[in-house]
Amino acid sequence: MKRGRKTNEANSSSSEETTEKESKRHKVVNEKTRAVQSPDWANLLQDIILQVFQYLPLLDRAHASQVCRSWNQVFHMPDLWRCFEFELNQPATSYLRATHPELIKQIIKRHSNHLQYVSFKVVDSSKESAEAACDILSQLVNCSLKTLGLISTARPSFMDLPKSHFISALTVVFVNSKSLSSLKIDDTPVDDPSLKVLVANNSDTLKLLKMSSCPHVSPAGILCVADQCHGLRELALNYHLLSDELLLALSSEKHVRLEHLRIDVVSENPGQTQFHTIQKSSWDAFITHSPKVNLVMYFFLYEEEFDPFFRYEIPVTHLYFGRSVSKDVLGRVGMTCPRLVELVVCANGLRPLDEELIRIAERCKYLSAVGLGECEVSCSAFVEFVKMCGGRLSQLSIMEEVLIPDQKYSLEQIHWEVSKHLGRVWFPDMMPTW
């Protein structure tokens, strides 16, 4: 009995030792697994945290900075504040989240001298949001901005402000930056005197100027910029600011070759807007000086207002018609736009554009992108158009409703025929993609 009891005790002791060893082994394994599965976030490389922070909205970035000391240090690194967008709105008029006022104060206090690429995005039409943007602008006295953008996604916004208040805030940046290279100020009350301040302090560095819908700027004001800023490479403006003198100034030997010129031709009041004519000799001088320039023109006109346009050759490369355009105007496009690369027609009417498309294919040898919306084209004419353009049509966005079946092709057949001439599979679009 005693021998049996000793044997049982020995077996029990051995079993306990085995269980304890197994437990310790599992504990070690679990600790190793936990170490692999749970990285030490506080000790991540600051360069990695910096990259992550740059993609976070400001409020989320501020919350993340409270996680640990290391993340808070990254939150205040100068590199994180070189590029920043202030989003402004009033909670009562917008569901979008704005930059918190207290965070704005902290940014200006601690990082204004780090800011280089700044934009202000006013996402509602309230005067208060535009005033907040101006107040921030007027405090950027220690900045040396390289780019500035004032974006209003809902009109009138900046145009509601007293002109003197806006100009005063804007000139603070113009005077203190000294190295501004890019300026985008659409739908603002900027005027000629403020542009002179811009030129006086940034003429050697300014390379891009985009200022559509700025009614207080005259052709003389934009001409001053072109005369003094010889490094200007990109320019976007309304047609009423375009003049023969401006094109000749951009064509002078002192001026660098322009790379991109965008012209918005807009009519708000049908029949009440008079559009002037640019001389062919001015366009010729311009294109001789900048032979590789992209000339982009957006037309938002009514049919009766197109008379001054496309009467002689114009070096446009990208052409967009945002409203209905007549067959006659599209026919003139084929005759006068030999450099055309892209054509988008949002609407035309109920008369087929067969002849006009064929003429464009014949004369516009560089055409590589076409978009057609509320138009009509017979399937046969469309196939012929694609056949003439061939594989150079890298983008072909045609609404299915545009194509009218005829005796030669049905809608089912045209897919195969067009794909054959393009050298790739093609289908008409079910909705606009431009």
CORZI-V758782 format. One record per backbone hydrogen bond with DSSP energy under -0.5 kcal/mol. NH is the residue of the N-H (numbers start at 0). CO is the residue of the C=O. If there is no record, write none. Layout:
nh: <NH;NH>
co: <CO;CO>
//
This chain:
nh: <4;5;6;7;8;9;10;11;12;13;14;15;16;17;18;19;20;21;22;23;24;25;26;27;28;29;30;31;32;33;34;35;36;37;38;40;42;43;47;48;49;50;51;52;53;54;55;60;61;62;63;64;65;66;71;72;73;74;75;75;76;79;80;81;83;85;86;87;87;90;92;93;98;103;104;105;106;107;108;109;110;111;113;114;115;116;117;117;118;119;120;120;121;121;122;122;129;130;131;132;133;134;135;136;137;138;138;139;140;142;143;145;146;147;148;149;150;150;151;152;152;153;156;158;159;160;164;165;166;167;168;169;170;171;172;172;173;174;175;176;177;180;181;182;183;184;184;185;186;191;194;195;196;197;198;199;200;201;202;204;205;206;207;208;209;210;214;216;220;221;222;223;224;225;226;227;228;229;230;231;232;233;234;235;236;238;240;241;246;247;248;249;250;251;254;255;258;259;260;261;262;263;264;264;265;266;269;271;272;273;274;275;281;282;283;284;285;286;287;288;289;292;293;294;295;295;296;297;298;298;299;299;304;305;308;313;315;316;317;318;319;320;321;321;322;324;329;330;331;332;333;334;335;336;339;340;341;342;343;344;345;345;346;347;348;351;352;356;357;358;359;360;361;362;363;364;366;367;368;369;370;371;372;373;374;376;378;381;382;383;384;385;386;387;388;389;391;392;393;393;394;396;397;398;399;401;402;402;403;404;405;413;414;415;416;417;418;419;420;421;422;423;428>
co: <0;1;2;3;4;5;6;7;8;9;10;11;12;13;14;15;16;17;18;19;20;21;22;23;24;25;26;27;28;29;30;31;32;33;36;38;39;40;44;44;45;46;47;48;49;51;52;56;57;58;59;60;62;63;67;68;69;70;71;72;73;76;77;78;116;118;84;85;120;88;89;89;86;99;100;101;102;103;104;105;106;107;110;110;81;81;115;146;83;148;85;118;119;150;87;120;125;126;127;128;129;130;131;132;133;134;135;136;138;139;114;115;115;181;117;183;119;148;149;121;150;121;124;155;156;157;161;161;162;163;164;165;166;167;168;169;169;170;171;172;173;145;145;207;147;182;209;149;211;215;190;191;192;193;194;195;196;197;198;201;201;180;180;233;182;235;212;213;217;217;218;219;220;221;222;223;224;227;202;228;206;206;259;208;261;263;237;238;242;243;244;245;246;248;251;229;232;232;293;234;295;236;262;297;263;299;267;268;268;271;272;273;278;278;279;280;281;282;283;284;285;289;258;292;260;293;317;262;296;319;264;297;301;302;305;335;313;294;294;341;296;343;298;319;298;346;325;326;327;328;329;330;331;332;336;316;316;368;318;370;320;343;322;373;373;349;375;352;353;354;355;356;357;358;359;362;363;340;340;394;342;396;344;345;372;401;403;377;378;379;380;381;382;383;384;385;388;389;367;391;367;369;395;371;428;398;398;399;376;402;408;409;410;411;412;413;414;415;416;417;418;418;397>
//
